[in-house]
Amino acid sequence: MPFVVIGRRQTRVFLIALACLALSVVSWAAVSRAAARGGTDPNLVWYVQTDEPVIALTFDDGPDPKYTPQVLETLRRFGAKATFFVIGRNVEQYPDVLKQVAADGHEIGNHTYSHPLRLRKEGNGEVAQQLTKTAELVAQLTGQQTRVFRPPGGAYNGNLVGVAKSLGYEVIIWSWTTNPSDAYAPGVAQIVHRVTDDAAPGDIVLLHDGNPHPQTVNALPEILRILSEKGFRFVTVSELLRLRGPEATGR
Ligand SMILES: [Zn+2]
Protein backbone atom coordinates (compact mmCIF):
# COMPACT_ATOMS: atom_id res chain seq x y z
CA MET A 1 0.00 0.00 0.00
CA PRO A 2 1.28 3.54 -0.79
CA PHE A 3 1.04 4.58 2.84
CA VAL A 4 3.32 1.71 3.91
CA VAL A 5 5.82 2.41 1.09
CA ILE A 6 6.09 6.08 2.10
CA GLY A 7 6.41 5.03 5.72
CA ARG A 8 9.31 2.68 4.94
CA ARG A 9 11.03 5.29 2.81
CA GLN A 10 10.66 7.84 5.58
CA THR A 11 12.05 5.33 8.03
CA ARG A 12 15.00 4.66 5.71
CA VAL A 13 15.64 8.39 5.24
CA PHE A 14 15.40 8.90 8.97
CA LEU A 15 17.86 6.07 9.67
CA ILE A 16 20.33 7.37 7.08
CA ALA A 17 20.09 10.86 8.56
CA LEU A 18 20.62 9.41 12.02
CA ALA A 19 23.67 7.46 10.83
CA CYS A 20 25.12 10.62 9.22
CA LEU A 21 24.54 12.56 12.42
CA ALA A 22 26.20 9.84 14.52
CA LEU A 23 29.14 9.70 12.12
CA SER A 24 29.64 13.46 12.21
CA VAL A 25 29.46 13.50 16.01
CA VAL A 26 32.09 10.73 16.17
CA SER A 27 34.41 12.46 13.68
CA TRP A 28 33.91 15.83 15.39
CA ALA A 29 34.88 14.19 18.70
CA ALA A 30 37.94 12.62 17.08
CA VAL A 31 39.01 15.92 15.51
CA SER A 32 38.48 17.94 18.69
CA ARG A 33 40.30 15.32 20.75
CA ALA A 34 43.27 15.37 18.38
CA ALA A 35 43.29 19.17 18.47
CA ALA A 36 43.25 19.14 22.26
CA ARG A 37 46.17 16.75 22.49
CA GLY A 38 48.83 19.37 21.90
CA GLY A 39 49.86 22.44 19.96
CA THR A 40 50.75 22.67 16.29
CA ASP A 41 54.19 24.36 16.28
CA PRO A 42 56.44 21.90 14.39
CA ASN A 43 59.44 22.95 16.53
CA LEU A 44 57.96 21.41 19.68
CA VAL A 45 56.72 17.96 20.62
CA TRP A 46 53.54 17.37 22.64
CA TYR A 47 53.03 13.76 21.55
CA VAL A 48 54.05 11.49 18.70
CA GLN A 49 51.57 10.30 16.11
CA THR A 50 51.88 6.51 16.08
CA ASP A 51 49.78 3.35 16.12
CA GLU A 52 52.29 1.58 18.37
CA PRO A 53 50.83 1.14 21.88
CA VAL A 54 53.61 3.08 23.59
CA ILE A 55 53.61 5.87 26.15
CA ALA A 56 56.46 8.02 27.44
CA LEU A 57 56.20 8.77 31.15
CA THR A 58 58.27 11.79 32.17
CA PHE A 59 59.28 12.95 35.64
CA ASP A 60 60.28 16.57 36.20
CA ASP A 61 62.23 18.58 38.79
CA GLY A 62 64.35 15.79 40.32
CA PRO A 63 66.50 14.12 41.24
CA ASP A 64 65.00 13.96 44.72
CA PRO A 65 66.53 11.82 47.47
CA LYS A 66 63.15 10.71 48.82
CA TYR A 67 60.81 10.39 45.83
CA THR A 68 63.06 9.46 42.91
CA PRO A 69 64.15 6.11 44.45
CA GLN A 70 60.49 5.24 45.06
CA VAL A 71 59.61 6.06 41.44
CA LEU A 72 62.55 3.94 40.26
CA GLU A 73 61.40 1.00 42.38
CA THR A 74 57.88 1.11 40.90
CA LEU A 75 59.18 1.43 37.32
CA ARG A 76 61.47 -1.55 37.94
CA ARG A 77 58.54 -3.62 39.17
CA PHE A 78 56.64 -3.00 35.92
CA GLY A 79 59.67 -3.23 33.63
CA ALA A 80 58.91 0.34 32.52
CA LYS A 81 61.35 2.86 31.06
CA ALA A 82 60.83 6.58 31.56
CA THR A 83 62.49 9.97 31.09
CA PHE A 84 63.63 12.19 33.95
CA PHE A 85 63.87 15.91 33.17
CA VAL A 86 66.36 16.89 35.84
CA ILE A 87 67.35 20.26 37.33
CA GLY A 88 71.13 20.77 37.32
CA ARG A 89 71.41 22.12 40.86
CA ASN A 90 69.52 19.05 42.16
CA VAL A 91 71.95 16.86 40.23
CA GLU A 92 74.82 18.59 42.03
CA GLN A 93 73.13 17.93 45.37
CA TYR A 94 72.10 14.33 44.73
CA PRO A 95 74.55 12.85 42.22
CA ASP A 96 74.06 9.28 43.44
CA VAL A 97 70.31 9.46 42.83
CA LEU A 98 70.96 10.58 39.25
CA LYS A 99 73.46 7.77 38.75
CA GLN A 100 70.82 5.26 39.84
CA VAL A 101 68.30 6.70 37.36
CA ALA A 102 70.81 6.19 34.55
CA ALA A 103 71.89 2.75 35.83
CA ASP A 104 68.26 1.62 35.66
CA GLY A 105 68.24 2.41 31.93
CA HIS A 106 66.11 5.55 31.95
CA GLU A 107 66.68 8.61 29.82
CA ILE A 108 67.91 11.83 31.41
CA GLY A 109 66.40 14.99 29.96
CA ASN A 110 67.53 18.58 30.52
CA HIS A 111 65.25 20.83 32.62
CA THR A 112 67.78 23.69 33.04
CA TYR A 113 70.21 24.32 35.89
CA SER A 114 68.07 26.42 38.27
CA HIS A 115 64.51 26.08 36.85
CA PRO A 116 63.92 29.80 36.05
CA LEU A 117 60.25 30.15 35.14
CA ARG A 118 61.05 33.33 33.21
CA LEU A 119 63.81 31.68 31.18
CA ARG A 120 62.17 32.73 27.91
CA LYS A 121 62.71 36.37 28.91
CA GLU A 122 66.45 35.78 29.31
CA GLY A 123 69.09 36.41 26.67
CA ASN A 124 70.52 33.64 24.52
CA GLY A 125 73.69 33.43 26.62
CA GLU A 126 71.80 32.76 29.86
CA VAL A 127 69.58 30.16 28.18
CA ALA A 128 72.57 28.36 26.69
CA GLN A 129 74.36 28.40 30.05
CA GLN A 130 71.34 26.92 31.85
CA LEU A 131 71.35 24.06 29.37
CA THR A 132 75.06 23.36 28.95
CA LYS A 133 75.78 23.47 32.70
CA THR A 134 73.20 20.75 33.33
CA ALA A 135 74.28 18.75 30.27
CA GLU A 136 77.88 18.71 31.51
CA LEU A 137 76.87 17.57 35.00
CA VAL A 138 74.74 14.74 33.57
CA ALA A 139 77.48 13.68 31.16
CA GLN A 140 80.14 13.65 33.90
CA LEU A 141 78.04 11.53 36.24
CA THR A 142 76.30 9.15 33.82
CA GLY A 143 78.02 9.38 30.44
CA GLN A 144 74.63 10.28 28.91
CA GLN A 145 74.38 13.14 26.43
CA THR A 146 71.06 14.87 27.06
CA ARG A 147 69.07 15.10 23.81
CA VAL A 148 65.66 16.24 25.04
CA PHE A 149 64.84 19.50 26.81
CA ARG A 150 61.72 20.58 28.64
CA PRO A 151 61.46 24.29 29.48
CA PRO A 152 60.52 25.06 33.12
CA GLY A 153 56.75 25.32 33.46
CA GLY A 154 56.46 24.40 29.77
CA ALA A 155 56.88 28.11 29.01
CA TYR A 156 58.67 28.93 25.76
CA ASN A 157 59.05 31.38 22.94
CA GLY A 158 60.79 31.26 19.58
CA ASN A 159 64.05 32.50 21.02
CA LEU A 160 64.24 29.87 23.76
CA VAL A 161 63.33 27.10 21.31
CA GLY A 162 65.91 28.39 18.83
CA VAL A 163 68.73 28.27 21.38
CA ALA A 164 67.73 24.76 22.53
CA LYS A 165 67.57 23.53 18.92
CA SER A 166 70.95 25.08 18.10
CA LEU A 167 72.40 23.02 20.98
CA GLY A 168 70.93 19.86 19.42
CA TYR A 169 67.87 19.46 21.64
CA GLU A 170 64.37 18.34 20.81
CA VAL A 171 62.00 20.55 22.81
CA ILE A 172 59.46 18.39 24.62
CA ILE A 173 56.22 19.62 26.19
CA TRP A 174 53.51 17.07 27.12
CA SER A 175 50.17 15.64 25.93
CA TRP A 176 47.35 17.89 27.11
CA THR A 177 44.93 14.96 27.30
CA THR A 178 46.94 13.07 29.93
CA ASN A 179 48.15 15.99 32.05
CA PRO A 180 47.32 15.22 35.71
CA SER A 181 48.52 18.60 37.08
CA ASP A 182 50.13 16.52 39.83
CA ALA A 183 52.24 19.48 40.94
CA TYR A 184 49.01 20.97 42.37
CA ALA A 185 48.31 17.83 44.44
CA PRO A 186 44.78 17.04 43.20
CA GLY A 187 44.73 13.67 45.02
CA VAL A 188 45.97 10.22 44.04
CA ALA A 189 42.67 9.10 42.44
CA GLN A 190 42.49 12.25 40.28
CA ILE A 191 46.08 11.81 39.10
CA VAL A 192 45.34 8.20 38.10
CA HIS A 193 42.14 9.15 36.24
CA ARG A 194 43.62 12.13 34.42
CA VAL A 195 46.57 10.09 33.14
CA THR A 196 44.76 6.89 32.22
CA ASP A 197 41.24 7.84 31.05
CA ASP A 198 42.22 9.26 27.63
CA ALA A 199 45.71 7.76 27.24
CA ALA A 200 46.51 7.09 23.58
CA PRO A 201 49.50 5.69 21.65
CA GLY A 202 52.33 8.22 21.51
CA ASP A 203 51.32 10.26 24.54
CA ILE A 204 53.96 12.03 26.61
CA VAL A 205 52.80 12.13 30.25
CA LEU A 206 53.92 14.93 32.57
CA LEU A 207 54.61 13.82 36.15
CA HIS A 208 56.91 15.10 38.89
CA ASP A 209 59.39 13.29 41.14
CA GLY A 210 60.74 16.55 42.53
CA ASN A 211 57.56 17.53 44.39
CA PRO A 212 57.35 18.10 48.12
CA HIS A 213 54.35 15.74 48.29
CA PRO A 214 53.96 12.00 47.72
CA GLN A 215 50.81 11.88 45.57
CA THR A 216 52.57 11.15 42.28
CA VAL A 217 54.61 8.36 43.84
CA ASN A 218 51.45 6.84 45.32
CA ALA A 219 49.54 7.13 42.04
CA LEU A 220 52.26 5.57 39.91
CA PRO A 221 51.62 1.84 40.60
CA GLU A 222 47.95 2.22 39.64
CA ILE A 223 48.83 4.25 36.52
CA LEU A 224 51.26 1.55 35.39
CA ARG A 225 48.82 -1.25 36.20
CA ILE A 226 45.91 0.31 34.27
CA LEU A 227 47.97 1.33 31.24
CA SER A 228 49.68 -2.10 31.14
CA GLU A 229 46.26 -3.75 31.15
CA LYS A 230 45.26 -1.51 28.25
CA GLY A 231 48.24 -2.97 26.38
CA PHE A 232 50.65 -0.01 26.57
CA ARG A 233 54.45 -0.32 26.80
CA PHE A 234 56.52 2.38 28.45
CA VAL A 235 59.39 3.91 26.48
CA THR A 236 61.74 6.85 26.83
CA VAL A 237 61.03 10.09 24.98
CA SER A 238 63.92 9.48 22.56
CA GLU A 239 62.56 6.00 21.79
CA LEU A 240 59.15 7.56 21.17
CA LEU A 241 60.63 10.20 18.85
CA ARG A 242 62.13 7.44 16.70
CA LEU A 243 58.58 6.29 15.88
CA ARG A 244 57.77 9.56 14.13
CA GLY A 245 56.71 8.87 10.58
CA PRO A 246 58.07 10.93 7.66
CA GLU A 247 54.62 12.54 7.26
CA ALA A 248 54.63 13.77 10.86
CA THR A 249 57.62 16.08 10.62
CA GLY A 250 58.18 18.03 13.77
CA ARG A 251 55.99 15.82 15.92
ZN1 LIG B 1 59.76 21.82 36.26
Boltz pocket constraint, residues with backbone or C-beta under 6 A from the ligand:
constraints:
  - pocket:
      binder: B
      contacts: [[A, 60], [A, 61], [A, 111], [A, 115], [A, 151], [A, 152], [A, 153]]
      max_distance: 6.0
